[in-house]
Amino acid sequence: MNAPAKLDTIPLIPRDSLYGNPTRAGGQISPDGKWISWMAPDQGVMNVWIAPADDLSAEKLMTHATERPIPQYFWSPDSQSLLYVQDKGGDENFLLYGIDIASGEERNLTPFENTRVQIMGTSETIRDSILVGLNNRDARLHDVHRLNLHTGELTLVMENPGFVSFLADDSLTLRWAMRPNASGGMDFFEITNGTTIAETPSETTALEDALTTSPAGYTVDGKTLYWIDSRGRNTAALIAQDSETGEKRIIAENDKADIGGTLAHPKTGEVQAYSVNYLVNEWVVLDSDIKASLDWLGEQLEGEFGISSRTDDDDRWIVWNDPLVAPSRSYLYDRNAQTLTLLYTTRPELEGAPLRPMHPLEITARDGLVLPSYLTLPPGTDPQNTGTPHDPVPMVLLVHGGPWARDNYGFNRAHQWLANRGYAVLSVNYRGSTGFGKDFITAANLEWAGKMHDDLIDAVDYAVERGIADKDKVAIMGGSYGGYATLVGLTQTGDRFACGVDIVGPSNLETLLETIPPYWEPMIAQFHERMGNPNTDDGKALLKERSPLYKASEITKPLLIGQGANDPRVKQSESDQIVDAMKQAGVPVTYVLFPDEGHGFARPENNIAFNAIAENFLAHCLGGRAEAMGETVAASTAKIVTGKELVR
């Protein structure tokens, strides 16, 4: 049996290598196959670059962001322009920009203030236009416009009379309008002639199916509408509906997980493969033509892989590959020549780094609910790779946000960072997480800080009982709902944790609901049914009871809070309130505020700075190791509002 290695003999992975800019990322191929595009830094900020597909050395910079990284870009259907979205300081008012490939000219395609664009529809057959939603008339509602990508002309298609979203077919004709109903579910109204919305819904869901049922798009010919649908079952199935007769047929379903992603033919829109993600993501192929290619790629690549983009003729794909314990890579796959050409390694500085495998787990909660979870152990502690360390180690319980989201299997830089510092890292898909069926989500209704938190405590007990975690050295850490869970952990179950790290977490559920972004207001009934209704006496009492703010004086363990001043989801006031309450109660807290960030820290220098503070904080509490802080905080916009003396 191999003896465990001492942690101090394992190289420290620099924060910059995990949280700095990748060398390249986000590779795509233009629909006509003439261009390869990717994201890469320019003057330290992530921008979009392109090169001819047959001469990658002739690269050129296409965008010129100078402060915040560009969060998302895509090709126009006709390959004549690149499109990207950008907000200001993390306010999530994303505008749409376009760059002409031939001239390099860039323009703002949605030149409005305090507006958030939504892409409402794209087309295979109409190559010069897309549908966009704009909430510049009413911040709560997105009006539908047709955008000519060549001229920039916006033509109003429909002034939104009160719907949260619309679905168009390939002709860019609106076919469905979606609106929440009083029960917290969703109603689906058919649209005739592209503009006339039916008075009564053709399809409807109750609250239980609201997060697991929705139309998923039409085939190019408009004859088939795909649904992801959990009605009449627990997990969401992939269903095809005949547009003419209304007849539905089940294409795929799984008893453990919802049908997740799909691969559709670029010319027909017909689904060729689908994925099921329970503990790990698995693809099931329906089309024999694509099966041979996917089988061949599976033989060539280790770990996880997928298709980032495809040409119109489907001859070439951009394929991403996550080797799990090595940096991710992107390849150009030529299906006819059966060749795989490496385009780039995302973070080459991680080649040979002591990256650790992730272990999928099933943890059973006290009421019998099975919680799909993921564990990563520090290097040197598990020589046989059994998933259990030689001796119990300090642990960080890393709680995902949402809560209507999930943790996944694969390379996770937070897991790698914290494991390298000497901690077991446990991520739990607690009840309310998505992807595991509607019963799993419904089990969390009105259970914020209730059974949802019990699940986290049960996971800690699991780790302690199996010799994974040192029970006196467990931290709780997370962002958004994960930040809220951290505050709950220290106020309700402070004896179970040595410290907590809260990133943009709400402290007062009443004020959280009062300050949601205006475009979330149509969905408020669902929030009330799942969290608590402040318009009723019982609901208001529940929200207050489950708000950590009112128990701030009971915090006895060290707490670190990070917040973006421009956060539109969890306002700065959520952190300000609990920090003030702790100060009034004489409870120490370290509060780091970023004036140019929103719901999370997008600028690498800010992310690195907060992580520098966090890992030194954890080292002080749990005894792990930390990279020297150096000038990382000074190089960021971080303002340590209070508790500077605790930042070592």
C-alpha positions as CSV (number, residue, x, y, z in Angstrom):
1,M,0.0,0.0,0.0
2,N,1.4,3.4,-1.0
3,A,2.0,5.8,1.9
4,P,0.4,9.2,1.7
5,A,2.7,12.1,0.6
6,K,3.1,15.1,2.8
7,L,1.2,18.1,1.5
8,D,4.2,20.4,1.7
9,T,6.0,18.2,-0.9
10,I,3.2,18.9,-3.4
11,P,3.6,21.9,-5.6
12,L,1.3,24.9,-4.9
13,I,-0.8,25.7,-8.0
14,P,-0.7,29.5,-8.4
15,R,-4.1,31.2,-8.2
16,D,-3.3,32.9,-11.5
17,S,-3.1,29.5,-13.2
18,L,-6.7,28.6,-12.2
19,Y,-8.4,32.0,-12.0
20,G,-6.4,34.2,-14.3
21,N,-7.3,34.6,-18.0
22,P,-7.1,31.3,-20.0
23,T,-4.7,31.4,-22.9
24,R,-7.7,30.7,-25.2
25,A,-11.3,29.6,-24.7
26,G,-14.7,29.4,-26.4
27,G,-13.5,28.1,-29.8
28,Q,-16.1,28.2,-32.6
29,I,-16.2,27.7,-36.4
30,S,-18.2,30.0,-38.6
31,P,-21.2,28.4,-40.2
32,D,-19.6,28.6,-43.7
33,G,-16.4,27.0,-42.3
34,K,-14.1,29.8,-43.4
35,W,-13.2,31.1,-40.0
36,I,-12.1,29.8,-36.6
37,S,-12.9,32.1,-33.6
38,W,-11.9,32.1,-30.0
39,M,-11.6,34.2,-26.8
40,A,-8.2,35.3,-25.7
41,P,-6.8,38.2,-23.6
42,D,-5.8,41.5,-25.1
43,Q,-4.2,43.9,-22.6
44,G,-5.3,41.5,-19.9
45,V,-9.0,41.5,-20.9
46,M,-10.8,38.6,-22.7
47,N,-11.7,39.5,-26.3
48,V,-12.7,37.7,-29.5
49,W,-10.2,36.8,-32.1
50,I,-10.5,35.1,-35.5
51,A,-8.3,33.5,-38.1
52,P,-8.9,31.8,-41.5
53,A,-9.7,28.2,-41.0
54,D,-6.8,27.3,-43.4
55,D,-4.3,29.7,-41.8
56,L,-4.6,29.9,-38.0
57,S,-1.4,32.0,-37.9
58,A,-3.2,34.9,-39.5
59,E,-5.1,35.7,-36.4
60,K,-6.7,39.1,-35.7
61,L,-8.3,40.8,-32.8
62,M,-12.0,41.6,-33.5
63,T,-13.3,43.1,-30.2
64,H,-11.8,45.8,-28.0
65,A,-13.1,45.4,-24.4
66,T,-10.9,47.2,-22.0
67,E,-12.4,46.6,-18.6
68,R,-14.7,43.6,-18.3
69,P,-14.3,40.3,-20.2
70,I,-16.8,39.7,-23.0
71,P,-19.1,37.0,-21.4
72,Q,-20.6,35.5,-24.6
73,Y,-20.2,35.7,-28.4
74,F,-21.6,33.9,-31.4
75,W,-21.6,33.9,-35.2
76,S,-24.3,35.4,-37.3
77,P,-26.1,32.8,-39.4
78,D,-24.6,34.1,-42.6
79,S,-21.0,34.1,-41.2
80,Q,-20.6,37.8,-42.1
81,S,-20.5,39.1,-38.6
82,L,-19.6,38.3,-35.0
83,L,-22.1,39.1,-32.3
84,Y,-21.5,39.5,-28.6
85,V,-23.2,40.9,-25.4
86,Q,-21.7,43.1,-22.7
87,D,-23.0,44.8,-19.6
88,K,-21.6,47.6,-17.5
89,G,-19.9,46.9,-14.2
90,G,-21.9,43.7,-13.7
91,D,-25.4,45.3,-13.8
92,E,-26.6,42.5,-16.2
93,N,-28.1,45.0,-18.6
94,F,-26.6,43.2,-21.6
95,L,-26.6,45.0,-24.9
96,L,-25.9,43.3,-28.3
97,Y,-22.9,44.3,-30.4
98,G,-22.0,43.3,-33.9
99,I,-18.6,43.3,-35.8
100,D,-18.5,43.1,-39.6
101,I,-15.9,40.5,-40.5
102,A,-14.9,42.1,-43.8
103,S,-14.4,45.7,-42.5
104,G,-13.9,45.1,-38.8
105,E,-16.5,47.8,-38.1
106,E,-18.2,47.4,-34.7
107,R,-21.6,48.9,-33.7
108,N,-24.0,48.7,-30.9
109,L,-27.1,46.9,-32.3
110,T,-29.3,47.7,-29.3
111,P,-28.3,51.3,-28.3
112,F,-30.5,51.8,-25.3
113,E,-30.0,52.7,-21.7
114,N,-31.0,50.3,-18.8
115,T,-31.9,47.6,-21.3
116,R,-31.3,43.9,-21.2
117,V,-31.4,42.1,-24.6
118,Q,-32.7,38.6,-25.1
119,I,-32.1,36.5,-28.2
120,M,-35.7,35.4,-29.1
121,G,-35.0,33.5,-32.4
122,T,-32.5,32.6,-35.0
123,S,-32.9,30.9,-38.4
124,E,-31.3,28.4,-40.7
125,T,-33.0,29.8,-43.8
126,I,-33.1,33.5,-43.0
127,R,-29.4,34.4,-42.6
128,D,-29.4,38.1,-42.3
129,S,-31.8,38.6,-39.4
130,I,-32.6,37.4,-35.9
131,L,-35.3,38.1,-33.3
132,V,-34.4,40.0,-30.1
133,G,-36.3,41.0,-27.0
134,L,-35.8,44.5,-25.6
135,N,-37.2,45.8,-22.3
136,N,-36.5,49.5,-23.0
137,R,-40.2,50.3,-23.0
138,D,-41.1,48.5,-19.8
139,A,-38.2,47.0,-17.7
140,R,-40.5,44.1,-16.7
141,L,-41.3,43.0,-20.3
142,H,-39.3,42.2,-23.4
143,D,-40.9,43.5,-26.7
144,V,-40.0,41.4,-29.7
145,H,-38.1,43.0,-32.6
146,R,-36.6,41.7,-35.8
147,L,-33.0,42.8,-36.2
148,N,-31.4,43.1,-39.6
149,L,-27.8,42.2,-38.9
150,H,-26.6,44.0,-42.1
151,T,-28.3,47.4,-41.6
152,G,-28.9,47.3,-37.9
153,E,-32.6,48.1,-38.5
154,L,-34.9,47.1,-35.6
155,T,-38.5,46.4,-36.6
156,L,-41.1,45.9,-33.9
157,V,-42.8,42.5,-34.2
158,M,-44.8,42.4,-31.0
159,E,-45.3,44.8,-28.1
160,N,-45.3,42.4,-25.2
161,P,-48.7,42.4,-23.5
162,G,-47.5,40.5,-20.4
163,F,-45.5,37.4,-21.3
164,V,-42.1,36.2,-20.0
165,S,-40.9,34.7,-23.2
166,F,-41.8,33.7,-26.8
167,L,-40.9,30.9,-29.2
168,A,-40.4,31.4,-32.9
169,D,-39.9,28.9,-35.7
170,D,-37.3,29.0,-38.4
171,S,-39.2,31.6,-40.5
172,L,-38.8,33.9,-37.4
173,T,-42.6,33.7,-37.0
174,L,-43.7,33.8,-33.4
175,R,-45.6,30.6,-32.5
176,W,-45.9,30.5,-28.7
177,A,-46.1,32.9,-25.8
178,M,-45.3,31.9,-22.2
179,R,-46.8,33.4,-19.1
180,P,-46.7,32.3,-15.4
181,N,-50.1,31.4,-13.9
182,A,-51.4,32.2,-10.4
183,S,-50.3,28.7,-9.1
184,G,-46.7,29.3,-9.9
185,G,-46.8,27.2,-13.0
186,M,-46.6,28.2,-16.7
187,D,-49.2,28.7,-19.4
188,F,-48.4,28.3,-23.1
189,F,-50.4,30.3,-25.6
190,E,-50.4,29.5,-29.4
191,I,-49.8,32.5,-31.7
192,T,-51.5,32.5,-35.1
193,N,-50.2,34.6,-38.1
194,G,-47.2,35.5,-36.0
195,T,-49.0,38.2,-34.0
196,T,-52.4,37.0,-32.6
197,I,-52.1,35.4,-29.2
198,A,-54.8,32.9,-28.3
199,E,-57.0,33.9,-25.4
200,T,-56.7,30.6,-23.6
201,P,-53.6,28.4,-23.2
202,S,-53.2,25.3,-25.2
203,E,-50.7,23.8,-22.7
204,T,-50.3,24.5,-19.0
205,T,-48.2,23.4,-16.0
206,A,-48.7,23.5,-12.3
207,L,-45.9,24.7,-10.0
208,E,-44.4,21.2,-9.8
209,D,-43.6,21.1,-13.5
210,A,-42.7,24.8,-14.0
211,L,-38.9,24.2,-13.9
212,T,-39.0,21.0,-15.9
213,T,-41.4,21.6,-18.7
214,S,-40.9,23.9,-21.7
215,P,-41.0,23.9,-25.5
216,A,-37.4,23.3,-26.8
217,G,-37.8,24.4,-30.5
218,Y,-39.0,23.5,-33.9
219,T,-37.4,21.5,-36.7
220,V,-36.4,23.8,-39.6
221,D,-39.5,22.8,-41.6
222,G,-41.7,23.6,-38.6
223,K,-43.4,20.2,-38.7
224,T,-42.1,19.1,-35.4
225,L,-42.0,20.9,-32.0
226,Y,-39.7,19.4,-29.4
227,W,-40.6,19.6,-25.7
228,I,-38.7,18.9,-22.5
229,D,-41.7,17.7,-20.4
230,S,-42.2,16.2,-17.0
231,R,-46.0,16.3,-17.0
232,G,-47.3,12.9,-16.1
233,R,-43.9,11.7,-15.0
234,N,-41.2,12.6,-12.5
235,T,-38.1,13.3,-14.7
236,A,-38.4,15.4,-17.8
237,A,-38.6,13.5,-21.1
238,L,-37.8,14.6,-24.6
239,I,-41.0,14.7,-26.6
240,A,-41.7,15.4,-30.3
241,Q,-45.1,16.9,-31.2
242,D,-46.6,16.9,-34.7
243,S,-47.4,20.6,-35.4
244,E,-50.4,19.7,-37.6
245,T,-52.1,17.0,-35.6
246,G,-50.8,17.8,-32.1
247,E,-49.8,14.2,-31.6
248,K,-46.9,13.7,-29.2
249,R,-44.4,10.9,-29.0
250,I,-41.7,10.2,-26.4
251,I,-38.2,10.2,-27.9
252,A,-36.3,9.7,-24.6
253,E,-36.7,9.5,-20.9
254,N,-34.7,8.3,-17.9
255,D,-35.9,7.4,-14.4
256,K,-33.0,9.1,-12.5
257,A,-32.4,12.3,-14.4
258,D,-34.1,14.8,-16.7
259,I,-33.2,14.7,-20.4
260,G,-30.6,17.4,-20.6
261,G,-28.8,18.6,-23.7
262,T,-29.5,17.7,-27.3
263,L,-27.6,17.7,-30.6
264,A,-29.6,18.8,-33.6
265,H,-28.7,18.6,-37.2
266,P,-27.6,22.1,-38.4
267,K,-29.8,22.0,-41.5
268,T,-32.9,20.2,-40.4
269,G,-33.0,20.9,-36.7
270,E,-33.9,17.2,-36.0
271,V,-32.5,15.8,-32.8
272,Q,-29.6,13.4,-33.4
273,A,-28.5,12.7,-29.8
274,Y,-29.5,13.6,-26.3
275,S,-27.8,13.6,-22.9
276,V,-28.7,12.3,-19.5
277,N,-26.8,13.8,-16.5
278,Y,-27.2,12.0,-13.3
279,L,-23.8,11.5,-11.6
280,V,-22.0,11.9,-14.9
281,N,-23.1,13.1,-18.3
282,E,-23.9,10.4,-20.8
283,W,-24.9,10.8,-24.5
284,V,-27.4,8.6,-26.3
285,V,-27.2,8.7,-30.1
286,L,-30.3,8.5,-32.3
287,D,-28.8,9.1,-35.7
288,S,-26.5,6.6,-37.3
289,D,-24.7,9.2,-39.3
290,I,-23.5,11.1,-36.2
291,K,-22.9,7.9,-34.2
292,A,-19.8,6.9,-36.1
293,S,-18.3,10.3,-35.6
294,L,-19.0,10.3,-31.8
295,D,-17.8,6.8,-31.4
296,W,-14.5,7.7,-33.2
297,L,-14.0,10.7,-31.0
298,G,-14.7,8.6,-27.9
299,E,-11.8,6.4,-28.9
300,Q,-9.4,9.3,-29.4
301,L,-10.2,11.4,-26.4
302,E,-9.9,10.7,-22.6
303,G,-12.5,12.1,-20.2
304,E,-15.5,14.2,-21.3
305,F,-16.0,15.7,-24.7
306,G,-18.6,17.6,-26.6
307,I,-19.4,19.6,-29.8
308,S,-19.0,23.4,-29.5
309,S,-20.0,24.3,-33.0
310,R,-20.6,22.8,-36.5
311,T,-20.4,24.0,-40.0
312,D,-23.5,24.2,-42.2
313,D,-22.4,21.3,-44.3
314,D,-21.6,19.4,-41.0
315,D,-18.2,18.4,-42.3
316,R,-16.2,20.1,-39.5
317,W,-16.8,20.4,-35.8
318,I,-15.1,22.2,-33.0
319,V,-14.8,19.6,-30.2
320,W,-14.0,20.4,-26.6
321,N,-12.3,17.9,-24.4
322,D,-12.1,17.8,-20.6
323,P,-9.5,15.2,-19.6
324,L,-10.6,15.7,-15.9
325,V,-7.1,15.8,-14.4
326,A,-5.5,18.0,-17.1
327,P,-6.4,21.3,-18.7
328,S,-9.2,21.3,-21.2
329,R,-8.5,21.4,-24.9
330,S,-10.3,22.3,-28.2
331,Y,-9.9,20.5,-31.5
332,L,-10.9,20.9,-35.1
333,Y,-12.5,17.7,-36.2
334,D,-12.7,17.0,-40.0
335,R,-15.3,14.3,-40.4
336,N,-14.4,13.4,-44.0
337,A,-10.7,13.2,-43.4
338,Q,-11.2,11.6,-39.9
339,T,-8.6,14.0,-38.4
340,L,-8.5,15.7,-35.1
341,T,-6.3,18.9,-35.0
342,L,-5.5,20.5,-31.7
343,L,-6.5,24.2,-31.7
344,Y,-5.4,25.1,-28.2
345,T,-5.0,24.1,-24.6
346,T,-7.1,26.4,-22.5
347,R,-4.6,26.7,-19.6
348,P,-1.3,25.2,-20.6
349,E,0.3,26.3,-17.3
350,L,-1.7,23.5,-15.7
351,E,0.0,20.8,-17.7
352,G,1.7,18.5,-15.2
353,A,0.1,20.3,-12.2
354,P,-1.1,18.0,-9.3
355,L,-4.7,18.1,-10.3
356,R,-7.0,15.7,-8.5
357,P,-9.8,13.4,-9.7
358,M,-13.4,14.1,-8.8
359,H,-15.4,11.3,-7.1
360,P,-19.1,11.1,-7.8
361,L,-21.1,10.0,-4.7
362,E,-24.6,9.2,-3.6
363,I,-25.4,10.6,-0.1
364,T,-28.6,9.6,1.5
365,A,-30.4,12.4,3.5
366,R,-32.1,11.7,6.8
367,D,-35.5,11.3,5.1
368,G,-34.1,8.9,2.5
369,L,-33.7,11.3,-0.4
370,V,-30.5,10.5,-2.4
371,L,-28.3,13.5,-3.1
372,P,-25.9,13.2,-6.1
373,S,-22.6,14.7,-4.9
374,Y,-19.0,15.2,-5.8
375,L,-15.8,14.9,-3.7
376,T,-12.3,16.0,-4.4
377,L,-9.4,15.1,-2.0
378,P,-6.1,16.9,-1.4
379,P,-3.1,15.5,-3.2
380,G,-1.1,12.9,-1.3
381,T,-4.0,11.9,1.0
382,D,-5.5,9.1,-1.1
383,P,-2.7,7.2,-2.8
384,Q,-5.0,4.3,-3.9
385,N,-7.6,6.8,-5.3
386,T,-10.4,5.2,-3.3
387,G,-12.2,8.4,-2.5
388,T,-11.3,8.1,1.2
389,P,-8.2,9.8,2.6
390,H,-5.6,7.9,4.7
391,D,-6.6,10.1,7.7
392,P,-9.5,12.6,8.0
393,V,-8.6,16.0,6.5
394,P,-10.0,19.6,6.8
395,M,-13.0,20.0,4.5
396,V,-14.8,22.8,2.6
397,L,-18.5,22.2,1.9
398,L,-18.9,24.1,-1.4
399,V,-22.6,25.0,-1.9
400,H,-23.8,25.8,-5.4
401,G,-26.0,28.8,-6.1
402,G,-29.5,29.0,-7.6
403,P,-30.8,27.1,-5.8
404,W,-32.4,26.0,-9.0
405,A,-29.1,24.8,-10.6
406,R,-26.8,21.9,-10.0
407,D,-23.2,20.8,-9.5
408,N,-21.7,18.6,-12.3
409,Y,-18.9,16.1,-12.8
410,G,-15.8,17.3,-14.5
411,F,-12.9,19.7,-14.1
412,N,-13.9,22.3,-11.4
413,R,-11.3,25.0,-10.7
414,A,-12.7,25.7,-7.2
415,H,-12.3,22.0,-6.3
416,Q,-8.8,21.9,-7.7
417,W,-7.8,25.2,-5.9
418,L,-9.1,24.2,-2.5
419,A,-7.9,20.6,-2.7
420,N,-4.5,21.8,-3.6
421,R,-4.6,24.0,-0.5
422,G,-5.1,20.9,1.6
423,Y,-8.9,20.5,1.9
424,A,-11.4,17.8,0.9
425,V,-14.0,19.6,-1.2
426,L,-17.6,18.3,-1.1
427,S,-20.3,19.7,-3.4
428,V,-23.9,18.4,-2.8
429,N,-26.9,18.6,-5.0
430,Y,-29.3,19.3,-2.2
431,R,-33.1,19.1,-2.7
432,G,-34.2,21.9,-5.0
433,S,-31.3,21.3,-7.4
434,T,-32.3,20.8,-11.0
435,G,-31.7,17.9,-13.3
436,F,-33.0,15.1,-11.1
437,G,-36.8,15.3,-11.7
438,K,-39.6,17.5,-10.4
439,D,-40.0,15.5,-7.1
440,F,-36.4,16.5,-6.2
441,I,-37.2,20.2,-6.8
442,T,-40.6,20.1,-5.1
443,A,-39.0,18.6,-2.0
444,A,-37.4,22.0,-1.4
445,N,-40.6,24.1,-1.5
446,L,-40.7,26.3,1.6
447,E,-37.6,24.6,2.8
448,W,-35.0,27.4,2.5
449,A,-32.9,26.9,5.7
450,G,-35.1,23.9,6.5
451,K,-34.7,20.5,4.8
452,M,-32.4,22.1,2.2
453,H,-30.0,22.9,4.9
454,D,-30.5,19.5,6.6
455,D,-29.2,18.0,3.4
456,L,-26.0,19.9,3.7
457,I,-25.6,18.9,7.4
458,D,-26.3,15.3,6.4
459,A,-23.5,15.5,3.8
460,V,-21.1,16.8,6.4
461,D,-22.1,13.9,8.7
462,Y,-21.5,11.5,5.9
463,A,-18.0,12.8,5.3
464,V,-17.1,12.8,9.1
465,E,-18.5,9.3,9.6
466,R,-16.5,7.8,6.7
467,G,-13.3,9.3,7.8
468,I,-13.1,11.9,5.1
469,A,-13.5,15.1,7.1
470,D,-12.1,16.2,10.4
471,K,-15.3,17.2,12.2
472,D,-13.6,20.2,13.9
473,K,-12.2,21.6,10.7
474,V,-15.1,22.0,8.3
475,A,-15.9,25.3,6.4
476,I,-19.0,26.2,4.5
477,M,-18.6,28.3,1.4
478,G,-20.7,29.3,-1.6
479,G,-22.1,32.0,-3.8
480,S,-25.6,33.4,-4.2
481,Y,-27.9,30.7,-2.6
482,G,-24.5,29.1,-1.5
483,G,-23.7,32.3,0.3
484,Y,-27.1,32.3,1.9
485,A,-26.5,28.7,3.0
486,T,-23.2,29.8,4.5
487,L,-25.0,32.4,6.6
488,V,-27.6,29.8,7.6
489,G,-24.8,27.4,8.5
490,L,-23.2,29.9,10.9
491,T,-26.4,31.2,12.4
492,Q,-28.4,27.9,12.8
493,T,-25.7,25.2,12.9
494,G,-22.6,27.1,14.0
495,D,-21.3,24.2,16.0
496,R,-20.8,22.2,12.8
497,F,-18.5,24.7,11.1
498,A,-15.2,26.3,11.8
499,C,-15.8,29.3,9.5
500,G,-17.8,30.4,6.5
501,V,-17.2,32.3,3.2
502,D,-20.3,34.0,1.8
503,I,-20.1,35.4,-1.7
504,V,-23.1,37.6,-2.9
505,G,-25.5,35.7,-0.5
506,P,-28.8,37.2,0.6
507,S,-29.3,37.7,4.3
508,N,-32.9,38.8,4.4
509,L,-35.4,36.9,2.3
510,E,-38.1,39.7,2.6
511,T,-35.8,42.3,1.1
512,L,-34.4,39.8,-1.4
513,L,-37.9,39.4,-2.9
514,E,-38.6,43.1,-2.8
515,T,-35.5,43.9,-4.8
516,I,-35.5,41.3,-7.6
517,P,-34.7,42.5,-11.1
518,P,-37.9,43.9,-12.8
519,Y,-37.7,41.3,-15.6
520,W,-38.2,38.6,-12.9
521,E,-41.4,40.2,-11.6
522,P,-43.7,38.1,-13.8
523,M,-42.3,35.0,-12.1
524,I,-42.9,36.3,-8.6
525,A,-45.7,33.7,-7.9
526,Q,-43.2,30.9,-8.3
527,F,-40.8,32.5,-5.9
528,H,-43.6,33.0,-3.3
529,E,-44.7,29.4,-3.6
530,R,-41.2,28.0,-3.3
531,M,-39.7,30.4,-0.7
532,G,-42.6,32.0,1.2
533,N,-45.2,34.6,0.4
534,P,-44.6,37.9,2.1
535,N,-48.2,38.9,1.3
536,T,-49.6,36.4,3.8
537,D,-49.0,36.5,7.6
538,D,-47.7,32.9,7.6
539,G,-45.5,33.5,4.6
540,K,-44.0,36.7,6.0
541,A,-43.3,34.9,9.3
542,L,-41.6,32.0,7.5
543,L,-39.4,34.4,5.4
544,K,-38.3,36.2,8.6
545,E,-37.6,32.9,10.4
546,R,-35.5,31.7,7.6
547,S,-33.5,34.9,7.2
548,P,-30.0,34.8,8.8
549,L,-30.1,38.5,9.4
550,Y,-32.3,38.1,12.5
551,K,-29.8,35.6,14.0
552,A,-26.6,37.6,13.2
553,S,-25.8,37.9,16.9
554,E,-25.6,34.1,17.2
555,I,-22.7,33.9,14.8
556,T,-19.6,32.7,16.8
557,K,-17.3,31.5,14.0
558,P,-15.2,33.6,11.6
559,L,-17.1,34.9,8.5
560,L,-15.8,36.4,5.3
561,I,-18.3,38.2,2.9
562,G,-17.7,39.2,-0.7
563,Q,-20.1,41.4,-2.6
564,G,-20.4,43.2,-5.9
565,A,-21.8,46.8,-5.6
566,N,-23.8,46.5,-8.9
567,D,-25.4,43.1,-8.2
568,P,-29.0,43.3,-9.6
569,R,-30.0,39.9,-8.1
570,V,-28.7,40.1,-4.6
571,K,-28.3,43.8,-3.8
572,Q,-25.4,45.2,-1.9
573,S,-27.9,45.9,0.9
574,E,-28.2,42.2,1.6
575,S,-24.5,42.1,2.7
576,D,-24.6,45.5,4.3
577,Q,-27.6,44.5,6.5
578,I,-25.9,41.5,8.1
579,V,-22.5,43.2,8.4
580,D,-24.2,46.1,10.3
581,A,-26.1,43.7,12.5
582,M,-22.9,41.8,13.3
583,K,-21.0,45.0,14.1
584,Q,-23.8,46.1,16.4
585,A,-23.7,42.8,18.2
586,G,-20.0,43.0,18.5
587,V,-19.4,40.0,16.2
588,P,-16.3,40.3,14.0
589,V,-16.7,40.0,10.3
590,T,-14.5,40.6,7.2
591,Y,-16.5,42.4,4.4
592,V,-14.9,42.8,0.9
593,L,-16.8,45.0,-1.6
594,F,-16.1,45.4,-5.3
595,P,-17.5,48.6,-6.7
596,D,-17.3,47.4,-10.3
597,E,-18.8,43.9,-10.0
598,G,-22.2,42.4,-10.0
599,H,-23.5,38.9,-9.1
600,G,-20.0,37.3,-8.8
601,F,-16.6,38.6,-9.8
602,A,-16.0,38.7,-13.6
603,R,-12.8,40.6,-13.7
604,P,-9.9,38.1,-13.1
605,E,-7.9,40.5,-10.9
606,N,-11.0,40.9,-8.6
607,N,-11.6,37.1,-8.5
608,I,-8.0,36.4,-7.8
609,A,-8.0,39.1,-5.0
610,F,-11.0,37.7,-3.3
611,N,-9.6,34.1,-3.5
612,A,-6.3,35.4,-2.1
613,I,-8.2,36.7,0.9
614,A,-10.4,33.6,1.1
615,E,-7.5,31.1,1.1
616,N,-5.6,32.9,3.7
617,F,-8.8,33.2,5.8
618,L,-9.4,29.4,5.4
619,A,-5.7,28.7,6.2
620,H,-6.2,30.6,9.5
621,C,-9.4,28.7,10.3
622,L,-8.7,25.2,9.1
623,G,-4.9,25.0,9.0
624,G,-4.4,24.5,5.2
625,R,-1.9,26.3,3.2
626,A,-2.1,29.5,1.1
627,E,-0.2,31.3,-1.5
628,A,1.3,34.6,-0.4
629,M,-1.2,37.5,-1.0
630,G,1.5,39.8,-2.4
631,E,0.0,42.7,-4.3
632,T,-3.1,40.9,-5.5
633,V,-5.5,42.8,-3.4
634,A,-3.9,46.2,-4.2
635,A,-4.1,45.3,-7.9
636,S,-7.9,44.8,-7.7
637,T,-10.7,47.2,-6.9
638,A,-11.4,45.4,-3.6
639,K,-12.5,47.6,-0.7
640,I,-12.2,46.0,2.7
641,V,-15.1,47.7,4.4
642,T,-14.6,46.1,7.8
643,G,-12.4,43.4,9.3
644,K,-9.2,44.4,7.6
645,E,-7.2,43.2,10.6
646,L,-8.4,39.6,9.8
647,V,-6.9,39.8,6.3
648,R,-3.5,38.3,6.7
